[in-house]
Amino acid sequence: MAAGWAGGHARRTWLSTTALVERALSGGTDAALATLALGRRTEDRARTTLDTLLGSTDPVIRAHAARAIGDGASPDAAERLALAYAWEGDASVRRAIAQALATRPGDRSAARARTLALAARLDPDREVRWTAQQGLDGKSLTVGAPSREVLWVHVVPAEGAALPAESEGVFVRSDGLAAPIAFDGEGYALLPGVPPGEGRLRLAPGDQSYSARTP
């Protein structure tokens, strides 16, 4: 179900915006994909939540919030992403911001052009520079056919420890998408449709629900 949030094209689904907001703020294994799905919602609460999550302490959540803002139809999306880029120190999040801006060819805002030009020329990450240049040149970033590869994971407890009865995790794929996975009683999990490249596995995330810090 969570994986469907990332690939759905419908602006409305059976899951309410309120439920998506709750999942995005929960800190659970599906929080990143719930954040991504909020980009296709037009309610003020969705916008406010995305802006909040764009300031999360978790770079994976920040990256998904950036993707969601870029995927939405908000007329000030480029300005919001440009502001986030100016202060972002994590390369994976800057990649998401550059991709979000690059895939908005109909956006003629000065913020989009300025940020892509800056990223293409000066960003220290090669992938960010390439993505930004593609966006400036108006070239498509469309990927090929979905991958048919399957990730196979076996979790083994440390010596003297016991495997939890219910184990979950998040696999951050090479394209930056965070896919939730659940392990069976013997510690095995399969995740289909994984693109080639290096990924990261987070076991039993301990993130708490996000709330903005007050001064």
C-alpha positions as CSV (number, residue, x, y, z in Angstrom):
1,M,0.0,0.0,0.0
2,A,2.8,2.4,0.9
3,A,4.6,1.8,-2.3
4,G,1.4,2.7,-4.2
5,W,1.6,6.2,-2.7
6,A,4.8,6.9,-4.6
7,G,3.6,5.8,-8.0
8,G,-0.1,6.8,-8.0
9,H,-1.2,9.4,-10.5
10,A,-4.6,10.2,-9.1
11,R,-5.0,13.5,-7.3
12,R,-7.5,11.9,-4.9
13,T,-7.4,8.4,-3.4
14,W,-9.3,6.5,-0.8
15,L,-6.8,7.6,1.8
16,S,-7.6,11.1,3.2
17,T,-5.2,13.9,3.4
18,T,-5.5,13.9,7.2
19,A,-4.4,10.2,7.3
20,L,-1.5,11.0,5.0
21,V,-0.4,13.9,7.3
22,E,-0.6,11.6,10.3
23,R,1.5,9.0,8.6
24,A,4.1,11.5,7.3
25,L,4.5,13.0,10.8
26,S,4.6,9.6,12.6
27,G,8.3,8.8,12.0
28,G,7.3,5.3,10.9
29,T,8.7,3.3,8.0
30,D,6.0,4.6,5.7
31,A,6.6,8.3,6.6
32,A,8.7,9.1,3.6
33,L,6.3,7.8,1.1
34,A,3.4,9.4,2.9
35,T,5.3,12.7,2.6
36,L,5.8,12.1,-1.1
37,A,2.1,11.4,-1.6
38,L,1.1,14.7,0.0
39,G,2.5,16.5,-3.0
40,R,-0.5,15.5,-5.0
41,R,-2.9,17.0,-2.5
42,T,-4.1,20.6,-2.7
43,E,-5.3,21.2,0.9
44,D,-3.6,23.9,3.0
45,R,-2.8,21.2,5.6
46,A,-0.8,19.3,3.0
47,R,1.2,22.4,2.1
48,T,1.9,23.3,5.7
49,T,3.0,19.8,6.5
50,L,5.4,19.6,3.6
51,D,7.0,22.9,4.6
52,T,7.4,21.6,8.1
53,L,8.9,18.3,6.9
54,L,11.3,20.2,4.6
55,G,12.9,21.3,7.9
56,S,13.1,17.8,9.4
57,T,16.2,16.6,11.0
58,D,16.0,13.5,8.8
59,P,17.6,14.0,5.3
60,V,15.4,11.2,3.8
61,I,12.3,13.0,4.9
62,R,13.6,16.4,3.7
63,A,14.4,14.8,0.3
64,H,10.9,13.3,0.0
65,A,9.3,16.7,1.0
66,A,11.3,18.4,-1.7
67,R,10.2,15.8,-4.3
68,A,6.6,16.3,-3.2
69,I,6.7,20.1,-3.5
70,G,8.1,19.8,-7.0
71,D,5.4,17.3,-7.9
72,G,2.7,19.6,-6.8
73,A,1.0,22.4,-8.6
74,S,1.7,25.2,-6.2
75,P,2.7,28.3,-8.1
76,D,5.4,29.2,-5.5
77,A,7.0,25.7,-5.5
78,A,10.2,26.9,-7.0
79,E,10.6,29.7,-4.4
80,R,10.1,27.2,-1.6
81,L,12.6,24.8,-3.1
82,A,15.1,27.5,-3.8
83,L,15.1,28.6,-0.2
84,A,15.6,25.0,0.9
85,Y,18.5,24.6,-1.5
86,A,20.3,27.7,-0.2
87,W,20.6,26.1,3.3
88,E,20.9,22.4,2.5
89,G,24.1,20.7,3.4
90,D,23.2,17.1,2.5
91,A,24.0,16.1,-1.0
92,S,21.1,13.6,-1.3
93,V,18.6,16.3,-0.4
94,R,20.1,18.7,-2.9
95,R,19.8,16.0,-5.5
96,A,16.1,15.8,-4.7
97,I,15.7,19.5,-4.9
98,A,17.6,19.8,-8.2
99,Q,15.5,16.9,-9.7
100,A,12.2,18.6,-8.4
101,L,13.2,21.8,-10.1
102,A,14.5,20.2,-13.3
103,T,11.2,18.2,-13.8
104,R,9.1,21.4,-13.8
105,P,9.8,22.6,-17.4
106,G,6.6,24.7,-17.4
107,D,7.8,26.7,-14.5
108,R,9.3,29.9,-15.8
109,S,10.0,31.5,-12.5
110,A,13.2,33.3,-11.8
111,A,13.7,31.2,-8.7
112,R,13.8,28.0,-10.7
113,A,16.3,29.4,-13.3
114,R,18.5,31.0,-10.7
115,T,18.7,27.9,-8.5
116,L,19.3,25.5,-11.3
117,A,22.0,27.8,-12.8
118,L,23.7,28.0,-9.4
119,A,23.6,24.3,-8.8
120,A,24.8,23.4,-12.3
121,R,27.8,25.7,-11.9
122,L,28.8,25.5,-8.2
123,D,27.3,22.5,-6.4
124,P,30.1,20.2,-5.1
125,D,28.1,17.1,-6.0
126,R,28.5,15.9,-9.6
127,E,25.0,14.4,-9.8
128,V,23.4,17.6,-8.6
129,R,25.3,19.6,-11.3
130,W,24.3,17.1,-14.0
131,T,20.6,17.1,-13.0
132,A,20.5,20.9,-12.8
133,Q,22.1,21.3,-16.2
134,Q,19.6,18.8,-17.7
135,G,16.8,21.0,-16.3
136,L,18.4,24.2,-17.7
137,D,18.7,22.5,-21.1
138,G,15.1,21.3,-21.1
139,K,16.1,17.7,-21.3
140,S,14.0,14.9,-20.0
141,L,14.9,13.1,-16.8
142,T,12.5,10.3,-17.5
143,V,13.8,6.9,-16.5
144,G,13.4,3.7,-18.4
145,A,11.2,0.7,-17.7
146,P,10.7,-0.2,-14.0
147,S,13.4,-2.5,-12.7
148,R,12.6,-6.2,-12.2
149,E,15.3,-6.8,-9.7
150,V,14.5,-8.1,-6.2
151,L,16.3,-7.1,-3.0
152,W,16.8,-10.1,-0.7
153,V,17.7,-9.3,2.9
154,H,18.4,-11.5,5.9
155,V,18.7,-9.9,9.3
156,V,20.9,-11.8,11.8
157,P,20.8,-10.8,15.5
158,A,24.1,-9.9,17.3
159,E,25.6,-12.5,19.5
160,G,23.6,-12.9,22.7
161,A,20.7,-10.9,21.3
162,A,17.3,-12.2,20.1
163,L,15.6,-11.2,16.8
164,P,12.5,-9.1,17.5
165,A,9.2,-10.8,16.8
166,E,8.2,-8.0,14.4
167,S,11.1,-6.2,12.5
168,E,10.7,-3.4,10.1
169,G,13.0,-1.2,8.2
170,V,13.4,1.3,5.3
171,F,15.5,0.7,2.2
172,V,16.6,3.9,0.6
173,R,17.1,3.0,-3.1
174,S,19.7,4.3,-5.4
175,D,17.1,6.8,-6.8
176,G,16.5,8.1,-3.4
177,L,13.0,6.6,-2.9
178,A,12.6,5.2,0.6
179,A,10.7,1.9,0.5
180,P,9.4,0.3,3.8
181,I,10.1,-3.4,4.3
182,A,8.9,-5.9,6.9
183,F,10.8,-9.0,8.0
184,D,9.3,-12.4,8.7
185,G,9.8,-14.3,11.9
186,E,13.2,-15.7,10.7
187,G,14.5,-12.2,9.6
188,Y,13.9,-12.5,5.9
189,A,12.5,-9.8,3.6
190,L,12.0,-9.4,-0.1
191,L,11.6,-6.0,-1.9
192,P,10.8,-6.1,-5.6
193,G,11.3,-3.5,-8.2
194,V,14.7,-2.2,-6.8
195,P,16.7,-0.2,-9.4
196,P,20.4,-1.0,-9.7
197,G,23.0,1.0,-7.7
198,E,23.9,1.5,-4.1
199,G,21.2,1.7,-1.5
200,R,21.0,2.1,2.3
201,L,19.1,-0.1,4.8
202,R,17.7,1.3,8.0
203,L,16.7,-1.2,10.6
204,A,13.9,-0.5,13.1
205,P,14.0,3.3,12.7
206,G,13.7,5.0,16.1
207,D,12.6,8.3,14.7
208,Q,9.9,10.1,16.8
209,S,7.1,12.1,15.4
210,Y,8.4,15.4,14.1
211,S,7.4,18.6,15.7
212,A,8.9,22.0,15.0
213,R,11.3,23.3,17.5
214,T,10.5,26.6,19.2
215,P,13.1,29.2,19.7
